[in-house]
Amino acid sequence: MFANLKIRTGLLAVVLTFVALSVVAIGYGRCSARQDGMVIGTPDNAGVQQNVLIRDAYIAALRLPAAKPQDPPRASRKTIVADTDNWESF
């Protein structure tokens, strides 16, 4: 079948085969890149949603009224009075 082909025709067939395989490879690469973009975009979208929730919680926390510091409990003050009449009790 290929015995009667000239060298120029054989080289043209090789070039056309190479071009056809290159087009198939480019198509496969584009399809793969599109699917990878969708797969990479999914966690990225989830991360963006988490960041939005964290930011909203932070803003809500900033809007809370500031807690007033409470006074420490007052200790009962006992005044120690020295019994100057009876020094032996000390």
C-alpha positions in Angstrom: 0.0 0.0 0.0 2.8 2.5 0.9 5.2 1.0 -1.6 4.2 3.4 -4.4 4.4 6.6 -2.3 7.1 9.1 -3.0 9.2 10.4 -0.1 7.5 13.8 -0.3 4.0 12.2 0.1 5.2 10.1 3.0 6.7 13.1 4.8 3.5 15.0 4.2 1.5 12.1 5.8 3.9 12.1 8.8 3.5 15.9 9.2 -0.3 15.7 9.0 -0.4 12.8 11.5 1.8 14.9 13.9 -0.5 17.9 13.5 -3.6 15.8 14.1 -2.1 14.3 17.2 -1.0 17.8 18.4 -4.6 19.1 18.0 -5.9 16.1 20.0 -3.3 16.8 22.7 -4.2 20.4 22.9 -7.9 19.6 23.2 -7.2 17.1 26.0 -5.0 19.6 27.8 -7.7 22.3 27.6 -10.3 19.9 29.0 -8.0 18.8 31.8 -7.2 22.4 32.7 -10.9 23.3 32.8 -11.6 20.4 35.2 -8.6 21.3 37.4 -9.9 24.8 37.6 -13.2 23.6 38.8 -11.6 21.3 41.4 -9.3 24.0 42.6 -12.1 26.6 42.7 -14.2 24.5 45.1 -11.9 24.7 48.2 -11.1 28.3 47.3 -14.8 29.2 47.4 -15.2 27.3 50.7 -12.2 29.3 52.1 -13.7 32.6 51.0 -17.0 31.7 52.7 -15.2 30.8 55.9 -13.3 34.1 55.8 -16.6 36.0 55.3 -18.1 34.2 58.3 -15.1 35.0 60.5 -15.1 38.6 59.4 -18.8 39.0 60.2 -18.3 37.4 63.6 -15.4 39.7 64.3 -17.4 42.8 63.4 -20.3 41.6 65.5 -17.9 41.1 68.4 -16.7 44.7 68.0 -20.3 46.0 68.2 -20.9 44.4 71.6 -21.0 46.8 74.5 -17.8 47.0 76.4 -18.0 45.0 79.6 -17.6 47.3 82.6 -14.9 46.2 85.1 -16.5 45.1 88.3 -15.4 46.4 91.6 -13.6 43.9 93.7 -15.6 42.6 96.6 -15.2 44.7 99.6 -13.5 43.0 102.5 -15.0 43.6 105.8 -12.8 46.1 107.5 -12.0 45.1 111.0 -10.3 47.7 113.0 -7.9 46.2 115.4 -7.7 48.3 118.5 -5.0 47.7 120.9 -6.2 47.1 124.4 -3.7 49.4 126.1 -5.0 48.4 129.5 -4.2 44.8 129.1 -0.8 44.4 127.3 -0.6 40.8 128.1 -3.3 39.8 125.7 -0.9 40.4 122.7 
